[in-house]
Each structure stands twice: as structure tokens, then as C-alpha cells.
Amino acid sequence: MLCPVEDYGEKRSCRVVPIWIGPAEARQLGAALEEARFNRPMTHDLFLDAITNLDASVDHAEIVDQKGITFFAKLYLSQGSRMIALDARPSDAVSLAIREGANVLMSEDVLGRASFPYIVKNEEDDEAEIEEFHSFIEGLTPDDFVQ
């Protein structure tokens, strides 16, 4: 779920952008989120090791475009005063950014075209909604069903 930083924690509505990925990509993202460590380096770990040894670091990942159901991303590396932009699959860019604690961004254009609203609900809202529905049902009469 994506939510503009300025709205995070204050508003209960965010934007959802569905990006379909395969099982291998999902495992890599899961490993990154869980901060899993393995006996041998995984591909993303190898890439991060190479970046570090080249005196660079992951600055951020950005979803920059969408064509049909395909999304395009860039991985931004910081090397001294130089910013390097690499074309990347969104799943790889996000996985690397998560591993390094870097920001994951999405261009406003893509967010506007590819997202839909998502309202975060809490238990109090659910209870109030259920109570309202029960009141509505209790107030129904057989005449309400006649046209």
C-alpha cells in the first residue's frame, strides 16, 4: 500500500498500486522484509556487495513508468557526489531498497494512472458500521420489499 509521506499516519485513505510479480520475486521481497540471512549470498546480496565495494550505496528506488500491466523502475545509487540511475525491474529495485533501508518512490504520474483508493478501517469503524446495518435491518418491514 502506498501512501503519500505527508498523509502517513494522519489520513485513513491511501492509494493502492497492484504490481504483479512472480513467486521468485515474491520470495526475494519476503526475504528482504524479514531481513533473512542465508549461508551463501543470494543474487541481491551479491549485487549489494558489489555496489558497496565500488564505494556506492543505494539512494532510493523509483517506479517511473507503466505501460499496460508492465511497470518500469530505476534504482538510484549514490557514489560520492554522483547519482547513478540504473534501469531495473520494480521487484528488484524495491527488494534492494528494502535491504538497504532506502526509500521506495513512485512518480506522481504513475501513481495517478495506476492506483485506486484504499480506505484503512479500524475496529471502531467496523463496530459502528455493523450497528448501523443492524438498525437498518430491524427497521425493515414487508412493505419495503414491494415495488
C-alpha positions as CSV (number, residue, x, y, z in Angstrom):
1,M,0.0,0.0,0.0
2,L,1.4,3.4,-1.0
3,C,0.5,6.5,1.0
4,P,2.0,10.0,0.4
5,V,4.5,10.7,3.2
6,E,2.7,13.8,4.2
7,D,-0.5,11.8,4.8
8,Y,1.1,8.8,6.5
9,G,-0.5,8.2,9.9
10,E,-2.8,11.1,9.6
11,K,-5.4,10.2,7.0
12,R,-7.1,6.9,6.7
13,S,-7.1,6.8,2.9
14,C,-4.2,5.8,0.8
15,R,-3.6,4.6,-2.8
16,V,-3.1,1.0,-3.8
17,V,-1.0,0.1,-6.8
18,P,-1.2,-3.6,-7.8
19,I,2.1,-4.7,-9.3
20,W,2.0,-8.4,-10.2
21,I,5.2,-10.4,-9.6
22,G,6.3,-14.0,-9.8
23,P,6.9,-16.4,-7.0
24,A,10.7,-16.0,-7.1
25,E,10.4,-12.2,-6.9
26,A,7.9,-12.6,-4.0
27,R,10.4,-14.8,-2.1
28,Q,13.2,-12.1,-2.6
29,L,10.9,-9.4,-1.4
30,G,9.8,-11.5,1.6
31,A,13.5,-12.3,2.4
32,A,14.2,-8.5,2.3
33,L,11.3,-7.6,4.5
34,E,12.2,-10.3,7.0
35,E,15.9,-9.4,6.9
36,A,16.6,-13.1,6.3
37,R,20.3,-14.1,6.1
38,F,21.5,-17.2,4.3
39,N,24.7,-19.3,4.4
40,R,25.5,-18.3,0.9
41,P,24.8,-14.9,-0.7
42,M,21.6,-14.5,-2.7
43,T,21.7,-12.5,-6.0
44,H,20.6,-9.3,-4.4
45,D,23.2,-9.7,-1.6
46,L,25.9,-10.2,-4.2
47,F,24.8,-7.1,-6.1
48,L,24.7,-5.0,-2.9
49,D,28.2,-6.3,-2.0
50,A,29.4,-5.2,-5.5
51,I,27.8,-1.7,-5.0
52,T,29.5,-1.3,-1.6
53,N,32.9,-2.4,-3.0
54,L,32.5,0.3,-5.7
55,D,32.1,2.9,-2.9
56,A,28.4,3.4,-3.8
57,S,25.2,2.9,-1.9
58,V,21.5,2.5,-2.8
59,D,20.0,6.0,-2.5
60,H,16.4,5.1,-3.5
61,A,14.2,3.1,-5.9
62,E,11.5,4.7,-8.0
63,I,8.7,3.3,-10.1
64,V,9.0,5.6,-13.1
65,D,6.6,4.3,-15.7
66,Q,3.7,2.0,-16.5
67,K,2.7,0.6,-19.9
68,G,-0.3,-1.7,-19.8
69,I,0.4,-4.1,-16.9
70,T,4.1,-3.6,-17.0
71,F,5.9,-1.3,-14.6
72,F,9.3,0.2,-15.0
73,A,11.7,1.3,-12.3
74,K,15.1,2.9,-11.7
75,L,17.5,2.1,-8.9
76,Y,19.4,5.2,-7.8
77,L,22.9,4.7,-6.5
78,S,24.9,7.4,-4.7
79,Q,28.7,7.4,-5.3
80,G,30.3,10.4,-3.7
81,S,28.7,13.4,-5.3
82,R,27.5,11.4,-8.2
83,M,23.9,10.0,-8.6
84,I,23.7,6.9,-10.9
85,A,20.3,5.8,-12.3
86,L,20.0,2.1,-13.3
87,D,17.1,0.6,-15.2
88,A,15.6,-2.2,-13.1
89,R,12.6,-4.4,-12.7
90,P,10.4,-2.9,-9.9
91,S,10.7,-6.1,-7.8
92,D,14.5,-5.9,-7.9
93,A,14.6,-2.2,-7.2
94,V,12.2,-2.4,-4.3
95,S,14.0,-5.5,-2.9
96,L,17.4,-3.8,-3.0
97,A,16.0,-0.6,-1.5
98,I,14.3,-2.5,1.4
99,R,17.6,-4.4,2.1
100,E,19.4,-1.1,2.4
101,G,16.7,0.9,4.2
102,A,16.3,3.3,1.3
103,N,13.1,5.0,0.2
104,V,10.8,3.5,-2.4
105,L,9.2,6.2,-4.5
106,M,6.7,6.3,-7.4
107,S,6.3,9.1,-9.9
108,E,3.1,11.1,-9.3
109,D,2.1,10.4,-13.0
110,V,2.3,6.6,-12.5
111,L,0.5,6.8,-9.1
112,G,-2.3,8.8,-10.7
113,R,-2.7,6.3,-13.6
114,A,-2.1,3.0,-11.8
115,S,-3.6,3.4,-8.4
116,F,-7.0,3.2,-6.8
117,P,-8.2,4.4,-3.4
118,Y,-7.9,2.2,-0.3
119,I,-9.6,3.2,3.0
120,V,-8.0,2.0,6.1
121,K,-10.6,0.9,8.6
122,N,-10.2,0.3,12.3
123,E,-12.3,-1.9,14.7
124,E,-14.3,1.1,15.9
125,D,-15.4,1.8,12.4
126,D,-16.4,-1.8,11.8
127,E,-18.5,-1.9,15.0
128,A,-20.3,1.3,14.1
129,E,-20.9,0.1,10.6
130,I,-22.3,-3.2,11.9
131,E,-24.5,-1.4,14.4
132,E,-25.8,0.9,11.6
133,F,-26.6,-2.2,9.5
134,H,-28.4,-3.9,12.3
135,S,-30.5,-0.8,12.9
136,F,-31.4,-0.7,9.2
137,I,-32.4,-4.4,9.2
138,E,-34.5,-4.1,12.3
139,G,-36.4,-1.2,10.7
140,L,-37.3,-3.1,7.6
141,T,-41.0,-4.1,7.0
142,P,-42.5,-6.3,4.3
143,D,-43.8,-3.2,2.6
144,D,-40.1,-2.2,1.9
145,F,-39.8,-5.1,-0.5
146,V,-42.9,-4.3,-2.6
147,Q,-42.4,-2.2,-5.7
